[in-house]
Amino acid sequence: MAVQEMDELEFIDQRAQMEEFMFLGLRMMAGVSEQEFYQRFGISMMEVYGDIIKKYQNMDLLCRRDTGRVALTEKGIDVSNSILSDFLLN
């Protein structure tokens, strides 16, 4: 397999891992730890998902807590499937 193909496969694997990390974390009441995301992937959650997080913060569907976690609000829980679908990276 060519080096470029390996790089693409590694990116796809990491992308899938980031998506899964967000899906699983947002389904928990505690939410997703920004620090754990950075430790696991070497990039900040806001660099990858900042636009999406801000979009749903502005709609009062997601919140960034003082604890460094991103979580669904009570309103967000009701429409969580729509929100979670936006965390799929293209």
All heavy atoms as an XYZ file, in Angstrom:
731
protein
N       0.844     -1.176      0.000
C       0.000      0.000      0.000
C       0.893      1.244      0.000
O       1.866      1.317      0.725
C      -0.887     -0.029      1.250
C      -1.930      1.048      1.254
S      -3.082      0.923      2.653
C      -3.952     -0.568      2.260
N       0.581      2.210     -0.795
C       1.373      3.428     -0.920
C       1.276      4.254      0.357
O       0.305      4.174      1.098
C       0.883      4.248     -2.108
N       2.300      5.086      0.585
C       2.342      5.922      1.779
C       1.127      6.846      1.843
O       0.497      6.993      2.885
C       3.655      6.733      1.834
C       3.620      7.726      2.985
C       4.840      5.805      1.959
N       0.753      7.443      0.733
C      -0.399      8.347      0.722
C      -1.666      7.600      1.150
O      -2.459      8.111      1.908
C      -0.597      8.969     -0.658
C      -1.758      9.965     -0.686
C      -1.933     10.598     -2.049
O      -1.229     10.275     -2.994
N      -2.876     11.501     -2.147
N      -1.842      6.391      0.661
C      -3.015      5.608      1.038
C      -3.003      5.305      2.529
O      -4.040      5.334      3.179
C      -3.072      4.309      0.229
C      -3.420      4.530     -1.228
C      -3.406      3.235     -2.022
O      -3.590      2.159     -1.429
O      -3.185      3.311     -3.237
N      -1.842      5.006      3.096
C      -1.730      4.746      4.532
C      -2.105      5.999      5.320
O      -2.821      5.906      6.308
C      -0.307      4.290      4.895
C      -0.019      2.860      4.522
S      -1.059      1.700      5.431
C      -0.296      1.789      7.039
N      -1.616      7.167      4.887
C      -1.949      8.414      5.566
C      -3.457      8.648      5.541
O      -4.052      9.064      6.527
C      -1.232      9.606      4.924
C       0.260      9.592      5.192
O       0.707      8.879      6.120
O       0.984     10.307      4.467
N      -4.083      8.380      4.398
C      -5.530      8.558      4.273
C      -6.268      7.587      5.184
O      -7.240      7.957      5.828
C      -5.963      8.380      2.818
C      -5.529      9.525      1.924
C      -5.846      9.286      0.453
O      -6.685      8.423      0.150
O      -5.241      9.979     -0.375
N      -5.803      6.341      5.254
C      -6.432      5.355      6.130
C      -6.300      5.756      7.589
O      -7.242      5.623      8.366
C      -5.828      3.968      5.918
C      -6.231      3.248      4.645
C      -5.465      1.941      4.512
C      -7.728      2.988      4.629
N      -5.126      6.245      7.976
C      -4.928      6.677      9.346
C      -5.855      7.838      9.678
O      -6.443      7.880     10.751
C      -3.470      7.081      9.575
C      -2.534      5.900      9.604
C      -1.079      6.303      9.720
O      -0.797      7.387     10.261
O      -0.236      5.522      9.265
N      -6.027      8.789      8.756
C      -6.920      9.916      8.989
C      -8.361      9.441      9.131
O      -9.084      9.865     10.011
C      -6.813     10.961      7.881
C      -7.806     12.076      8.048
C      -7.630     13.025      9.027
C      -8.937     12.143      7.249
C      -8.554     14.049      9.214
C      -9.863     13.153      7.420
C      -9.665     14.107      8.401
N      -8.767      8.527      8.266
C     -10.131      8.004      8.329
C     -10.353      7.293      9.655
O     -11.375      7.471     10.305
C     -10.422      7.077      7.131
C     -10.484      7.919      5.845
C     -11.720      6.304      7.334
C     -10.499      7.110      4.572
N      -9.392      6.508     10.096
C      -9.512      5.822     11.373
C      -9.627      6.826     12.516
O     -10.454      6.673     13.396
C      -8.321      4.899     11.615
C      -8.349      3.663     10.722
O      -9.412      3.357     10.162
O      -7.296      3.027     10.594
N      -8.794      7.859     12.500
C      -8.851      8.866     13.555
C     -10.176      9.624     13.492
O     -10.778      9.892     14.518
C      -7.683      9.841     13.474
C      -7.706     10.846     14.611
C      -6.459     11.684     14.699
O      -5.539     11.536     13.927
N      -6.430     12.565     15.662
N     -10.623      9.936     12.304
C     -11.894     10.642     12.144
C     -13.027      9.812     12.741
O     -13.864     10.319     13.484
C     -12.149     10.936     10.672
C     -13.430     11.711     10.432
C     -13.601     12.041      8.987
N     -13.886     10.818      8.238
C     -13.849     10.725      6.941
N     -13.497     11.751      6.204
N     -14.136      9.594      6.346
N     -13.046      8.528     12.438
C     -14.080      7.641     12.973
C     -13.988      7.563     14.495
O     -15.013      7.552     15.183
C     -13.955      6.249     12.356
N     -12.782      7.558     15.020
C     -12.596      7.525     16.470
C     -13.092      8.819     17.118
O     -13.711      8.783     18.186
C     -11.135      7.283     16.816
C     -10.664      5.882     16.486
C      -9.171      5.721     16.677
O      -8.507      6.548     17.296
N      -8.631      4.645     16.137
N     -12.834      9.962     16.480
C     -13.322     11.239     17.010
C     -14.847     11.270     17.003
O     -15.476     11.720     17.970
C     -12.761     12.418     16.208
C     -11.313     12.700     16.480
S     -10.723     14.236     15.729
C     -10.333     13.687     14.090
N     -15.439     10.809     15.920
C     -16.898     10.780     15.823
C     -17.486      9.911     16.929
O     -18.424     10.306     17.616
C     -17.331     10.254     14.455
C     -17.037     11.195     13.325
C     -17.260     10.587     11.949
O     -17.525      9.359     11.861
O     -17.175     11.342     10.963
N     -16.914      8.732     17.105
C     -17.405      7.818     18.137
C     -17.227      8.416     19.529
O     -18.120      8.321     20.378
C     -16.671      6.481     18.037
C     -17.179      5.453     19.023
C     -16.513      4.097     18.850
O     -15.797      3.882     17.850
O     -16.709      3.256     19.733
N     -16.092      9.056     19.775
C     -15.819      9.693     21.056
C     -16.888     10.743     21.362
O     -17.414     10.804     22.476
C     -14.415     10.341     21.012
C     -13.940     10.873     22.322
C     -13.308     10.040     23.227
C     -14.085     12.213     22.639
C     -12.848     10.533     24.443
C     -13.632     12.715     23.836
C     -13.002     11.877     24.746
N     -17.233     11.551     20.358
C     -18.247     12.590     20.545
C     -19.630     11.967     20.749
O     -20.375     12.378     21.640
C     -18.262     13.552     19.354
C     -16.988     14.361     19.196
S     -16.549     15.374     20.628
C     -17.867     16.586     20.597
N     -19.973     10.987     19.933
C     -21.290     10.337     20.047
C     -21.478      9.744     21.435
O     -22.508      9.959     22.083
C     -21.422      9.224     19.005
C     -22.062      9.654     17.729
C     -21.426     10.532     16.868
C     -23.301      9.167     17.374
C     -22.013     10.918     15.685
C     -23.907      9.555     16.181
C     -23.255     10.433     15.340
N     -20.496      8.968     21.881
C     -20.621      8.304     23.170
C     -20.634      9.315     24.314
O     -21.427      9.210     25.237
C     -19.490      7.287     23.358
C     -19.507      6.105     22.402
C     -18.278      5.226     22.606
C     -20.777      5.294     22.562
N     -19.758     10.293     24.242
C     -19.674     11.289     25.307
C     -20.910     12.154     25.419
O     -21.378     12.454     26.522
N     -21.466     12.562     24.292
C     -22.644     13.421     24.327
C     -23.893     12.657     24.769
O     -24.856     13.271     25.221
C     -22.876     14.088     22.974
C     -21.887     15.207     22.644
C     -22.060     15.668     21.198
C     -22.039     16.376     23.603
N     -23.878     11.371     24.680
C     -25.012     10.579     25.160
C     -24.994     10.439     26.681
O     -25.981     10.022     27.276
C     -25.040      9.205     24.496
C     -25.404      9.300     23.034
C     -25.770      7.947     22.484
N     -26.140      8.014     21.086
C     -27.343      8.323     20.626
N     -28.301      8.609     21.464
N     -27.585      8.342     19.333
N     -23.874     10.763     27.306
C     -23.775     10.714     28.765
C     -24.087     12.095     29.333
O     -23.773     13.115     28.712
C     -22.367     10.289     29.195
C     -22.016      8.881     28.770
S     -20.443      8.314     29.423
C     -19.301      9.537     28.795
N     -24.683     12.127     30.498
C     -25.039     13.396     31.125
C     -23.801     14.252     31.410
O     -23.862     15.466     31.344
C     -25.828     13.160     32.421
C     -27.197     12.522     32.176
S     -28.249     13.457     31.043
C     -28.596     14.899     32.009
N     -22.687     13.606     31.709
C     -21.460     14.349     32.015
C     -20.903     15.060     30.785
O     -20.186     16.045     30.902
C     -20.404     13.418     32.594
N     -21.217     14.563     29.604
C     -20.729     15.174     28.379
C     -19.343     14.694     28.004
O     -18.857     13.683     28.497
N     -18.696     15.453     27.137
C     -17.397     15.090     26.566
C     -16.324     16.010     27.138
O     -16.473     17.238     27.133
C     -17.421     15.246     25.027
C     -16.107     14.813     24.424
C     -18.561     14.454     24.423
N     -15.244     15.427     27.598
C     -14.131     16.192     28.148
C     -13.253     16.741     27.023
O     -12.745     15.980     26.197
C     -13.288     15.306     29.059
O     -12.049     15.922     29.361
N     -13.089     18.062     27.019
C     -12.201     18.678     26.021
C     -10.764     18.225     26.238
O     -10.027     18.007     25.278
C     -12.314     20.197     26.097
C     -13.686     20.696     25.646
C     -13.777     22.206     25.583
O     -12.995     22.809     24.816
O     -14.630     22.766     26.291
N     -10.361     18.041     27.492
C      -9.001     17.610     27.800
C      -8.759     16.179     27.325
O      -7.728     15.885     26.719
C      -8.744     17.712     29.302
C      -7.346     17.298     29.701
C      -7.122     17.407     31.196
O      -8.025     17.687     31.971
N      -5.891     17.187     31.613
N      -9.708     15.290     27.574
C      -9.560     13.904     27.118
C      -9.514     13.830     25.594
O      -8.768     13.034     25.031
C     -10.700     13.037     27.642
C     -10.601     12.741     29.113
C     -11.786     11.925     29.606
O     -12.271     11.040     28.859
O     -12.231     12.183     30.730
N     -10.316     14.647     24.929
C     -10.305     14.687     23.468
C      -8.913     15.062     22.987
O      -8.349     14.395     22.113
C     -11.348     15.690     22.961
C     -11.543     15.666     21.468
C     -12.570     14.922     20.904
C     -10.711     16.386     20.620
C     -12.767     14.889     19.522
C     -10.888     16.365     19.244
C     -11.916     15.613     18.698
N      -8.332     16.116     23.568
C      -7.000     16.563     23.156
C      -5.951     15.488     23.448
O      -5.081     15.214     22.608
C      -6.623     17.876     23.851
C      -5.288     18.375     23.379
C      -5.181     19.066     22.175
C      -4.129     18.126     24.110
C      -3.945     19.505     21.709
C      -2.894     18.558     23.648
C      -2.809     19.243     22.456
O      -1.589     19.667     21.995
N      -6.026     14.883     24.618
C      -5.050     13.846     24.970
C      -5.128     12.656     24.020
O      -4.126     12.082     23.648
C      -5.260     13.377     26.411
C      -4.840     14.407     27.428
C      -5.212     14.027     28.842
O      -6.094     13.202     29.085
N      -4.544     14.640     29.805
N      -6.320     12.312     23.616
C      -6.509     11.151     22.755
C      -6.119     11.423     21.303
O      -5.519     10.592     20.636
C      -7.959     10.691     22.807
C      -8.194      9.435     21.980
C      -9.549      8.872     22.215
N      -9.596      8.366     23.576
C     -10.525      7.550     24.030
N     -11.481      7.145     23.233
N     -10.504      7.130     25.263
N      -6.462     12.625     20.799
C      -6.307     12.884     19.370
C      -5.235     13.909     19.014
O      -4.930     14.095     17.842
C      -7.653     13.309     18.767
C      -8.731     12.286     18.989
C      -9.784     12.545     19.843
C      -8.676     11.049     18.363
C     -10.768     11.601     20.071
C      -9.658     10.094     18.584
C     -10.703     10.368     19.447
N      -4.695     14.613     20.008
C      -3.629     15.572     19.741
C      -4.095     16.834     19.041
O      -3.287     17.555     18.450
N      -5.380     17.106     19.101
C      -5.960     18.307     18.506
C      -7.141     18.710     19.384
O      -7.790     17.857     19.984
C      -6.397     18.045     17.041
C      -6.807     19.333     16.346
C      -7.488     16.994     16.959
C      -7.009     19.186     14.834
N      -7.382     20.003     19.481
C      -8.471     20.432     20.361
C      -9.830     20.143     19.734
O      -9.993     20.176     18.514
C      -8.352     21.921     20.694
O      -8.867     22.707     19.653
N     -10.771     19.867     20.585
C     -12.139     19.609     20.146
C     -12.687     20.814     19.392
O     -13.398     20.662     18.405
C     -13.019     19.315     21.375
C     -14.435     18.935     21.045
S     -15.491     18.829     22.521
C     -14.630     17.648     23.529
N     -12.335     22.019     19.836
C     -12.831     23.228     19.188
C     -12.244     23.401     17.793
O     -12.896     23.956     16.922
C     -12.575     24.457     20.061
C     -13.377     24.453     21.366
S     -15.166     24.228     21.146
C     -15.607     25.815     20.467
N     -11.019     22.927     17.571
C     -10.450     22.985     16.218
C     -11.226     22.094     15.260
O     -11.409     22.437     14.094
C      -8.976     22.558     16.228
C      -8.028     23.623     16.699
C      -6.592     23.172     16.549
O      -6.128     23.036     15.396
O      -5.946     22.955     17.586
N     -11.670     20.957     15.754
C     -12.371     19.997     14.906
C     -13.860     20.315     14.827
O     -14.443     20.297     13.749
C     -12.163     18.554     15.429
C     -12.917     17.549     14.567
C     -10.686     18.204     15.487
N     -14.459     20.624     15.973
C     -15.914     20.743     16.058
C     -16.400     22.123     16.512
O     -17.579     22.285     16.824
C     -16.467     19.697     17.029
C     -16.327     18.278     16.551
C     -15.450     17.400     17.172
C     -17.089     17.811     15.492
C     -15.337     16.080     16.748
C     -16.977     16.500     15.046
C     -16.108     15.645     15.689
O     -15.998     14.347     15.259
N     -15.516     23.105     16.545
C     -15.874     24.417     17.087
C     -17.108     25.045     16.473
O     -17.982     25.554     17.181
N     -17.213     25.008     15.152
C     -18.379     25.621     14.489
C     -19.679     24.931     14.891
O     -20.694     25.584     15.135
C     -18.231     25.585     12.968
C     -17.136     26.517     12.459
O     -16.735     27.434     13.210
O     -16.690     26.319     11.316
N     -19.639     23.616     14.985
C     -20.834     22.859     15.353
C     -21.197     23.131     16.807
O     -22.370     23.360     17.137
C     -20.612     21.346     15.116
C     -20.378     21.079     13.636
C     -21.787     20.530     15.645
C     -19.823     19.701     13.331
N     -20.200     23.118     17.673
C     -20.452     23.367     19.094
C     -21.031     24.760     19.285
O     -22.034     24.937     19.989
C     -19.162     23.159     19.914
C     -18.792     21.668     19.920
C     -19.328     23.694     21.347
C     -17.425     21.348     20.467
N     -20.439     25.762     18.652
C     -20.939     27.140     18.779
C     -22.363     27.263     18.233
O     -23.203     27.950     18.822
C     -20.007     28.107     18.066
C     -18.684     28.282     18.774
C     -17.733     29.144     17.966
C     -16.343     29.125     18.579
N     -15.362     29.789     17.731
N     -22.638     26.607     17.121
C     -23.982     26.636     16.533
C     -25.022     26.175     17.547
O     -26.040     26.840     17.766
C     -24.020     25.743     15.292
C     -25.392     25.489     14.726
C     -25.322     24.487     13.573
C     -26.672     23.984     13.149
N     -26.568     22.986     12.063
N     -24.750     25.046     18.185
C     -25.725     24.500     19.127
C     -25.701     25.202     20.483
O     -26.717     25.209     21.179
C     -25.559     22.986     19.251
C     -26.040     22.296     17.995
C     -25.163     21.621     17.165
C     -27.378     22.359     17.617
C     -25.604     21.009     15.999
C     -27.833     21.756     16.458
C     -26.946     21.092     15.651
O     -27.392     20.496     14.488
N     -24.587     25.815     20.841
C     -24.568     26.671     22.037
C     -25.507     27.855     21.828
O     -26.276     28.202     22.721
C     -23.151     27.201     22.305
C     -22.261     26.271     23.066
C     -20.933     26.939     23.364
O     -20.137     27.168     22.460
N     -20.707     27.259     24.605
N     -25.420     28.465     20.660
C     -26.268     29.617     20.356
C     -27.749     29.257     20.344
O     -28.606     30.116     20.559
C     -25.872     30.248     19.016
C     -24.526     30.918     19.074
O     -24.062     31.326     20.141
N     -23.867     31.032     17.935
N     -28.049     27.997     20.097
C     -29.435     27.528     20.087
C     -29.849     26.973     21.461
O     -30.943     26.458     21.624
C     -29.606     26.455     19.005
C     -29.342     26.953     17.601
S     -29.245     25.618     16.375
C     -30.960     25.152     16.274
N     -28.934     27.060     22.440
C     -29.149     26.538     23.798
C     -29.410     25.030     23.801
O     -30.197     24.520     24.582
C     -30.285     27.286     24.509
C     -30.293     27.027     26.007
O     -29.207     26.817     26.580
O     -31.396     27.000     26.604
N     -28.715     24.317     22.901
C     -28.850     22.873     22.830
C     -27.604     22.150     23.328
O     -27.660     20.977     23.699
C     -29.174     22.438     21.395
C     -30.464     23.026     20.816
C     -30.619     22.654     19.345
C     -31.682     22.587     21.618
N     -26.476     22.856     23.338
C     -25.207     22.365     23.887
C     -24.661     23.420     24.824
O     -24.911     24.617     24.633
C     -24.163     22.152     22.793
C     -24.109     20.863     22.004
C     -22.951     20.903     21.014
C     -23.981     19.646     22.893
N     -23.871     22.970     25.814
C     -23.196     23.932     26.683
C     -21.756     23.482     26.903
O     -21.447     22.294     26.835
C     -23.933     24.075     28.012
S     -23.969     22.575     29.002
N     -20.892     24.462     27.103
C     -19.500     24.198     27.504
C     -19.415     24.560     28.971
O     -19.538     25.718     29.342
C     -18.523     25.033     26.690
C     -18.367     24.519     25.269
C     -17.415     25.356     24.465
N     -16.030     25.086     24.828
C     -15.021     25.887     24.543
N     -15.235     27.008     23.880
N     -13.795     25.582     24.881
N     -19.225     23.562     29.792
C     -19.205     23.755     31.243
C     -17.850     24.242     31.719
O     -16.835     24.042     31.055
C     -19.570     22.445     31.934
C     -20.962     21.975     31.578
C     -21.314     20.729     32.340
N     -22.671     20.320     32.023
C     -23.067     19.068     31.977
N     -22.208     18.097     32.225
N     -24.310     18.777     31.685
N     -17.853     24.838     32.911
C     -16.607     25.298     33.532
C     -15.648     24.141     33.797
O     -14.457     24.355     33.987
C     -16.903     26.028     34.843
C     -17.639     27.343     34.621
O     -17.550     27.900     33.510
O     -18.295     27.822     35.567
N     -16.168     22.940     33.822
C     -15.355     21.747     34.069
C     -14.583     21.310     32.831
O     -13.859     20.322     32.875
C     -16.252     20.577     34.539
O     -17.224     20.323     33.519
C     -16.938     20.895     35.850
N     -14.766     22.030     31.713
C     -14.075     21.661     30.482
C     -14.776     20.551     29.718
O     -14.150     19.806     28.978
N     -16.072     20.449     29.924
C     -16.845     19.421     29.248
C     -17.912     20.062     28.374
O     -18.456     21.111     28.699
C     -17.500     18.485     30.258
C     -16.468     17.778     31.139
C     -17.107     16.796     32.078
N     -17.324     15.498     31.473
C     -16.398     14.557     31.333
N     -15.176     14.778     31.747
N     -16.686     13.400     30.773
N     -18.209     19.415     27.258
C     -19.279     19.833     26.364
C     -20.412     18.835     26.543
O     -20.183     17.618     26.500
C     -18.808     19.851     24.896
C     -19.956     20.141     23.954
C     -17.691     20.871     24.708
N     -21.624     19.349     26.767
C     -22.752     18.457     27.037
C     -24.024     18.998     26.406
O     -24.143     20.193     26.127
C     -22.943     18.309     28.546
N     -24.964     18.101     26.204
C     -26.286     18.497     25.749
C     -27.022     19.206     26.891
O     -26.872     18.832     28.052
C     -27.102     17.259     25.338
C     -26.620     16.505     24.110
C     -27.312     15.148     24.021
C     -26.881     17.316     22.854
N     -27.791     20.207     26.554
C     -28.667     20.833     27.536
C     -29.955     20.006     27.603
O     -30.134     19.065     26.823
C     -29.019     22.275     27.129
O     -29.749     22.229     25.896
C     -27.766     23.132     26.971
N     -30.838     20.375     28.499
C     -32.124     19.651     28.572
C     -32.872     19.754     27.250
O     -33.462     18.782     26.783
C     -32.959     20.185     29.730
C     -32.310     19.867     31.057
C     -33.297     19.554     32.143
O     -34.483     19.350     31.855
O     -32.855     19.523     33.291
N     -32.838     20.942     26.644
C     -33.467     21.107     25.327
C     -32.760     20.254     24.281
O     -33.391     19.703     23.385
C     -33.419     22.583     24.884
C     -34.421     23.479     25.546
C     -34.244     24.948     25.193
C     -34.129     25.249     23.726
N     -34.009     26.688     23.428
N     -31.453     20.169     24.382
C     -30.660     19.410     23.417
C     -30.919     17.921     23.469
O     -30.842     17.227     22.449
N     -31.231     17.418     24.652
C     -31.504     15.987     24.797
C     -32.688     15.591     23.929
O     -32.693     14.536     23.306
C     -31.741     15.630     26.282
C     -30.423     15.772     27.054
C     -32.316     14.228     26.423
C     -30.568     15.686     28.557
N     -33.681     16.465     23.855
C     -34.887     16.155     23.079
C     -34.620     16.024     21.583
O     -35.372     15.353     20.880
C     -35.959     17.232     23.301
C     -36.507     17.213     24.719
O     -36.428     16.162     25.395
O     -37.017     18.260     25.158
N     -33.582     16.675     21.087
C     -33.268     16.631     19.657
C     -31.849     16.092     19.422
O     -31.194     16.425     18.447
C     -33.443     18.025     18.999
C     -34.896     18.431     18.979
C     -32.592     19.074     19.696
N     -31.410     15.234     20.330
C     -30.018     14.775     20.304
C     -29.635     14.063     19.016
O     -28.502     14.208     18.543
C     -29.722     13.880     21.508
O     -30.521     12.718     21.473
N     -30.533     13.310     18.414
C     -30.167     12.600     17.173
C     -29.784     13.573     16.068
O     -28.838     13.334     15.315
C     -31.294     11.678     16.725
C     -31.404     10.451     17.595
O     -30.462     10.079     18.286
N     -32.562      9.826     17.576
N     -30.503     14.685     15.960
C     -30.166     15.698     14.951
C     -28.813     16.327     15.248
O     -28.003     16.546     14.339
C     -31.231     16.787     14.916
O     -32.459     16.248     14.497
N     -28.574     16.613     16.503
C     -27.303     17.229     16.901
C     -26.157     16.264     16.626
O     -25.147     16.634     16.028
C     -27.338     17.634     18.385
C     -28.365     18.743     18.606
C     -25.954     18.069     18.858
C     -28.661     19.041     20.057
N     -26.308     15.030     17.053
C     -25.234     14.051     16.893
C     -24.876     13.830     15.433
O     -23.716     13.633     15.092
C     -25.616     12.741     17.569
C     -25.705     12.783     19.097
C     -26.248     11.476     19.638
C     -24.370     13.120     19.718
N     -25.850     13.903     14.558
C     -25.565     13.701     13.131
C     -24.647     14.797     12.585
O     -23.887     14.549     11.651
C     -26.854     13.629     12.315
O     -27.515     14.873     12.289
N     -24.680     15.978     13.188
C     -23.786     17.046     12.749
C     -22.331     16.803     13.137
O     -21.432     17.455     12.618
C     -24.237     18.400     13.310
C     -25.143     19.155     12.366
O     -25.423     18.642     11.275
O     -25.569     20.258     12.735
N     -22.096     15.886     14.050
C     -20.721     15.604     14.471
C     -20.039     14.565     13.572
O     -18.895     14.193     13.816
C     -20.692     15.149     15.943
C     -20.817     16.310     16.881
C     -22.052     16.751     17.317
C     -19.687     16.999     17.307
C     -22.181     17.823     18.168
C     -19.800     18.090     18.148
C     -21.044     18.499     18.582
N     -20.712     14.134     12.529
C     -20.076     13.266     11.539
C     -19.209     14.142     10.646
O     -19.700     15.096     10.040
C     -21.120     12.531     10.701
C     -21.997     11.554     11.466
C     -23.089     11.006     10.545
C     -21.172     10.426     12.054
N     -17.938     13.848     10.579
C     -17.018     14.646      9.772
C     -17.108     14.235      8.324
O     -17.205     13.060      8.006
C     -15.582     14.460     10.282
C     -15.339     14.926     11.719
C     -13.965     14.474     12.173
C     -15.461     16.424     11.811
N     -17.059     15.201      7.452
C     -17.128     14.915      6.013
C     -15.758     14.711      5.436
O     -14.788     15.141      5.853
C     -17.820     16.066      5.277
C     -19.260     16.191      5.759
O     -19.934     15.192      5.957
N     -19.718     17.404      5.936
